[in-house]
């Protein structure tokens, strides 16, 4: 079942064409990562889906309700947390939940459920200006879930969160999916998108350039290891025997070997197998940044139809 359908979405600001006919969907109980460099049209798309911007052209439907023709019914199915947590600093967490409950017309029992779900305990009695970013995000999630929406949109949900809060948010998003809701979330953190998403949608310059699972051949973990000089060729041969792609040697950097692990073999096992025969003196994991990822996706644009055809 399609929870969200976006067809031919166009948005102009004066003579500036920001969205150029975008098509994508979100299925039932699916987490979709929404990616794109700055100026790609992500935020504009999200605001069109939430009814904050009027479309220049195209269609958006939520659970079969056209947002232009059945706006009230469509938005009833939607829960959002866009940009930074929009909380009133002078109100308590409890007051926020009660206020949202009145607006979404939910009963006190459901509000109590979401108070418990938030995990904020006695902090619900405190004003939100005293909250950490992680606490604010938990409160916003509870407010978003009050009316049991079928679609939840989160815009940069990990911004400002410490690693523990990011880990907790990841678990909560998976639980939300398991409870029956679908999630569309934008992020600048590629590693989080990789861990969370069932599928990704990528925009660039107002156009959809990719819709599918994260390409495995682009997402393998890249490592740089230092071995004793003269053992580089042996290290590369060992890696190849384990099915691991080597990037070769770097001129002027004797002893360093680059490789990517696309296999399911834990990297610890790889190093243990090598360490028995050659000495490894240093290990560096090279994280791919979003700009590099977008560049690789953009370079393979002619192939992107393959992924859509498989859906």
C-alpha positions in Angstrom: 0.0 0.0 0.0 1.2 3.5 -0.9 1.2 5.8 2.1 2.6 8.7 0.2 2.5 9.3 -3.5 4.2 12.3 -5.2 3.6 12.6 -8.9 5.0 15.2 -11.2 5.6 17.7 -8.3 6.6 21.1 -9.5 7.2 24.3 -7.5 8.3 27.7 -8.9 9.2 30.8 -7.0 8.7 33.5 -9.5 10.9 32.5 -12.5 12.9 30.1 -10.4 11.9 26.5 -11.0 12.9 24.8 -7.7 11.1 21.4 -8.3 11.0 20.0 -11.8 8.5 17.2 -11.9 9.4 14.8 -9.0 7.9 11.3 -8.7 8.4 9.0 -5.7 6.4 7.1 -3.1 6.6 5.8 0.5 5.2 2.3 1.1 3.5 1.0 4.2 5.8 0.4 7.2 8.8 1.7 5.3 11.6 4.1 6.4 12.8 6.2 3.5 15.9 8.4 3.6 15.5 11.7 1.7 18.9 13.0 0.5 20.3 15.8 -1.6 22.9 18.6 -1.4 22.0 22.1 -0.3 19.7 23.7 -2.9 18.4 20.3 -4.2 14.8 20.9 -3.3 14.5 18.6 -0.3 13.0 21.2 2.1 10.7 22.6 -0.6 9.4 19.1 -1.3 8.8 18.4 2.4 6.9 21.7 2.8 4.7 20.9 -0.2 3.9 17.5 1.3 3.0 19.1 4.7 0.8 21.7 3.0 3.0 24.6 3.9 3.6 25.5 0.2 1.2 25.4 -2.7 2.3 23.3 -5.6 2.8 24.8 -9.0 1.9 21.5 -10.5 1.6 17.8 -9.8 -0.2 15.7 -7.2 0.5 14.6 -3.6 -1.7 12.1 -1.9 -1.4 10.7 1.7 -3.2 7.3 2.2 -5.2 8.0 -1.0 -6.3 11.5 0.0 -5.2 14.2 -2.5 -3.7 17.0 -0.5 -5.2 19.6 -2.9 -8.8 18.2 -2.9 -9.0 16.5 0.5 -6.5 18.6 2.5 -8.0 18.0 6.0 -8.3 14.2 5.5 -4.8 14.0 4.1 -3.2 16.0 6.9 -4.9 13.9 9.5 -2.7 11.0 8.4 0.5 13.1 8.8 2.8 13.8 11.7 5.7 16.1 11.2 8.8 17.4 13.0 10.5 19.7 10.5 13.6 21.9 11.1 14.6 22.3 14.8 12.2 21.2 17.5 9.5 23.8 17.6 8.8 24.1 21.3 7.6 26.9 23.5 10.5 27.4 26.0 8.1 28.7 28.7 5.8 25.6 28.6 6.5 22.2 30.2 6.7 19.0 28.2 3.3 18.0 29.7 1.7 21.2 28.6 3.0 20.7 25.1 1.5 17.2 24.9 -1.9 18.5 26.2 -1.9 21.4 23.8 -1.1 19.1 20.9 -3.7 16.6 22.1 -6.4 19.3 22.1 -5.4 20.4 18.6 -5.4 16.8 17.2 -8.6 15.9 19.2 -7.1 13.0 21.1 -8.2 11.8 24.5 -6.4 12.0 27.9 -5.6 8.3 27.8 -3.6 8.7 24.6 -1.8 11.7 26.0 -0.8 9.6 29.0 0.4 6.9 26.7 2.6 9.3 24.9 3.9 10.8 28.2 5.1 7.4 29.1 6.4 6.7 25.6 8.6 9.9 25.8 10.6 8.5 28.6 11.0 11.9 30.1 9.5 11.1 33.5 9.6 14.0 36.0 11.1 16.2 33.3 7.6 16.5 31.8 6.9 18.9 34.6 9.8 21.1 33.7 9.9 23.9 31.1 11.3 22.9 27.8 14.0 25.6 27.9 15.8 23.3 30.4 15.8 20.3 28.0 18.8 18.9 26.1 18.4 18.4 22.3 17.8 14.7 22.9 15.0 15.4 25.4 13.4 17.9 22.9 13.6 15.3 20.2 11.9 12.7 22.3 9.1 15.1 23.2 8.7 16.1 19.6 8.4 12.4 18.6 5.7 11.8 21.3 3.8 14.9 20.0 4.1 13.7 16.5 2.7 10.2 17.4 -0.2 11.5 19.4 -2.8 11.1 16.6 -1.4 7.8 15.4 -0.3 9.1 11.9 0.3 6.8 9.1 3.1 9.0 7.7 5.8 10.7 9.8 8.1 13.3 8.3 11.3 14.1 10.2 13.6 16.9 8.8 17.2 16.5 10.0 16.2 14.6 13.2 19.8 13.9 14.3 20.9 17.5 14.2 22.5 18.6 17.5 22.1 15.1 19.1 25.0 13.4 20.9 25.9 9.8 19.9 23.8 8.2 22.6 20.7 10.3 21.6 21.3 9.4 18.0 21.4 5.7 18.9 18.1 6.1 20.9 16.4 8.0 18.1 17.4 5.2 15.7 15.7 2.6 17.9 12.6 4.7 18.3 12.3 5.2 14.5 12.5 1.4 14.1 9.8 0.9 16.8 7.6 3.5 15.1 7.8 1.6 11.8 7.0 -1.7 13.6 3.9 0.0 15.1 2.6 0.5 11.6 3.7 4.0 10.6 5.9 5.0 7.6 8.7 7.5 7.9 10.3 9.9 5.5 13.3 11.6 6.9 16.0 13.9 5.6 19.6 13.9 6.9 23.1 15.1 6.1 24.6 12.1 7.9 25.1 9.4 5.3 26.0 6.8 8.0 22.7 7.3 9.7 20.8 7.0 6.5 22.6 3.8 5.7 21.7 2.3 9.1 18.1 3.3 9.1 16.7 3.4 5.6 14.8 0.7 3.7 15.2 2.9 0.7 16.6 6.3 -0.3 15.3 9.1 -2.5 17.9 11.5 -3.8 17.3 14.9 -5.3 19.7 17.2 -7.1 18.9 20.6 -8.7 15.1 20.0 -8.2 15.2 16.6 -10.0 15.0 13.1 -8.7 18.3 11.3 -9.5 17.9 8.1 -7.5 15.2 6.0 -6.0 16.1 2.7 -4.5 18.2 0.9 -2.0 21.6 2.4 -1.2 24.0 1.0 -3.9 26.2 -1.6 -2.2 29.1 -1.0 -4.6 29.1 2.7 -3.4 28.6 2.1 0.3 31.3 -0.4 1.2 33.5 0.6 4.1 36.8 2.0 3.0 40.0 1.4 5.0 43.6 2.3 4.8 46.1 0.0 6.5 49.9 0.4 7.0 52.0 -2.7 6.7 55.8 -3.1 6.7 57.5 -1.8 3.6 57.8 -4.4 0.9 54.7 -6.3 2.2 52.1 -4.1 0.3 51.7 -6.6 -2.6 51.3 -9.5 -0.3 48.6 -7.6 1.7 46.7 -6.8 -1.5 46.9 -10.5 -2.6 45.5 -11.6 0.8 42.7 -9.2 0.6 41.7 -10.2 -2.9 41.6 -13.9 -1.8 39.0 -12.9 0.8 36.9 -11.2 -1.9 37.8 -7.7 -0.8 38.3 -4.9 -3.4 41.7 -3.2 -3.1 42.2 0.4 -4.4 45.9 -0.2 -4.7 48.9 1.8 -3.5 49.4 5.5 -3.2 52.5 7.0 -4.7 54.7 8.5 -2.0 53.0 6.6 0.8 55.1 3.5 1.2 53.4 0.8 3.3 49.8 2.1 2.9 47.2 -0.1 1.2 43.6 1.1 0.5 40.7 -1.3 0.2 36.9 -1.5 0.5 35.0 -4.2 2.3 31.7 -5.0 0.4 31.5 -8.5 1.9 29.5 -9.6 5.0 32.8 -10.6 6.6 33.4 -8.6 9.8 36.4 -6.3 9.4 37.9 -7.7 12.6 38.1 -11.1 11.0 39.8 -9.6 8.0 42.5 -8.0 10.1 42.9 -11.1 12.3 43.5 -13.2 9.2 46.1 -10.8 7.8 47.7 -10.1 11.1 48.8 -13.7 11.4 51.1 -13.4 8.4 52.0 -9.7 8.1 52.4 -6.9 10.6 49.7 -4.2 10.5 51.0 -1.0 12.3 48.0 1.4 11.6 44.4 1.2 10.6 42.3 4.2 9.4 38.6 4.0 8.4 37.8 6.5 5.7 34.2 7.7 6.0 32.5 8.8 2.7 31.1 12.3 2.9 27.8 13.2 1.3 29.3 15.3 -1.4 31.4 12.4 -2.6 28.3 10.1 -2.5 26.2 12.5 -4.5 29.0 12.8 -7.1 29.1 9.0 -7.5 25.3 8.8 -7.7 25.2 11.7 -10.2 27.9 10.0 -12.3 25.7 6.9 -12.7 22.5 8.8 -13.5 21.9 7.0 -16.8 21.6 3.7 -14.8 19.2 4.9 -12.2 16.1 3.6 -14.1 17.3 0.1 -13.2 16.3 0.6 -9.5 12.9 2.1 -10.3 12.0 -0.8 -12.6 12.7 -3.3 -9.8 10.2 -1.7 -7.5 
